[in-house]
């Protein structure tokens, strides 16, 4: 399932990418959103009921969300059958640009990350599109905390999560 999110759903879009969903975000113009959703066969995610109606008339698949919060939106997506299982980095997309993320050899990021980071970590990932480097630092741990919360909401088995986190940290 591929998505296109409207401008009100930036946080959700970043999380969908982290869970490996191909998610476009950043198009402001409604007509353009509808055009891309149609031509790329993407499910439209929106909080705008007017836009949702227009999409439905065009025969597009659309999930109209009502919640303001990430947690609430995840719950709503679950009712549409969207699961949140494989957290970053396995199969993830870059939260910034939707590009694909690949693990790289440590040497490849020398000079591209702060020296202290280079010395402290051995696991690095690079976005194949925008070249952003990722490693299991503080932000990553924050992400895992939120992941735990979201998993509770979306009802994923606890045992599976523990293994995934063990690997991440
Ligand atoms: Zn990127």
Boltz pocket constraint, residues with backbone or C-beta under 6 A from the ligand:
constraints:
  - pocket:
      binder: B
      contacts: [[A, 94], [A, 95], [A, 96], [A, 97], [A, 98], [A, 99], [A, 127], [A, 128], [A, 129], [A, 130], [A, 131], [A, 132]]
      max_distance: 6.0
